[in-house]
Amino acid sequence: MPILKTRLHELRKERNMQQAELAKLVGVRRETIGNLENGRYNPSLKLAMDIAKVFDTTVEDIFTFEDDDE
């Protein structure tokens, strides 16, 4: 089963942005951003698009699927 990978943490750090700041910009709780970064939450399409807009990039640049080797 494919696993969702994200560059969210990397993109935030490049911009010196805290989880809480991103959460406020996209209308979710800080915990949601943390769960996204740790692979414990898959974003809705709307949330993924909102995040991509904040970073002025594409959803595909932030989120990708990798095969689970199990």
C-alpha positions as CSV (number, residue, x, y, z in Angstrom):
1,M,0.0,0.0,0.0
2,P,1.4,3.4,-0.9
3,I,2.5,5.7,1.8
4,L,2.1,9.5,1.6
5,K,5.3,11.4,1.9
6,T,5.5,15.2,2.5
7,R,8.0,18.0,2.1
8,L,5.9,20.2,4.5
9,H,8.5,20.3,7.3
10,E,11.3,21.2,4.8
11,L,9.2,23.9,3.2
12,R,8.2,25.5,6.5
13,K,11.8,25.5,7.7
14,E,13.0,27.2,4.5
15,R,10.6,30.0,5.3
16,N,11.2,30.1,9.1
17,M,7.5,29.3,9.5
18,Q,6.1,27.7,12.7
19,Q,3.4,25.0,12.5
20,A,1.0,27.4,14.2
21,E,1.5,30.0,11.5
22,L,0.8,27.6,8.7
23,A,-2.2,26.2,10.5
24,K,-3.7,29.6,10.9
25,L,-3.1,30.4,7.2
26,V,-4.9,27.2,6.0
27,G,-7.6,27.1,8.8
28,V,-6.6,24.0,10.7
29,R,-5.2,23.3,14.2
30,R,-1.4,23.2,14.8
31,E,-1.7,19.5,15.7
32,T,-3.1,18.8,12.2
33,I,0.1,20.3,10.6
34,G,2.2,18.2,13.0
35,N,0.3,15.0,12.1
36,L,0.7,15.8,8.4
37,E,4.4,16.2,8.8
38,N,4.7,12.9,10.8
39,G,2.6,10.9,8.3
40,R,-0.3,10.3,10.7
41,Y,-2.8,12.3,8.7
42,N,-3.7,12.4,5.0
43,P,-4.9,15.9,3.9
44,S,-8.2,16.5,2.1
45,L,-7.7,17.8,-1.4
46,K,-8.8,21.3,-0.3
47,L,-6.3,21.3,2.5
48,A,-3.5,20.1,0.2
49,M,-4.4,22.8,-2.3
50,D,-4.5,25.5,0.4
51,I,-1.1,24.4,1.7
52,A,0.4,24.5,-1.9
53,K,-1.0,28.0,-2.4
54,V,0.7,29.2,0.8
55,F,4.1,27.9,-0.5
56,D,3.3,29.0,-4.1
57,T,3.9,25.5,-5.5
58,T,1.9,22.5,-6.6
59,V,0.3,19.8,-4.5
60,E,2.6,17.2,-6.2
61,D,5.7,19.1,-5.1
62,I,4.7,18.8,-1.5
63,F,2.9,15.5,-1.3
64,T,3.9,12.2,-3.1
65,F,3.2,8.6,-2.7
66,E,5.9,6.0,-2.2
67,D,5.4,2.2,-2.3
68,D,5.5,0.5,1.1
69,D,8.2,-2.2,0.9
70,E,6.5,-4.6,3.3
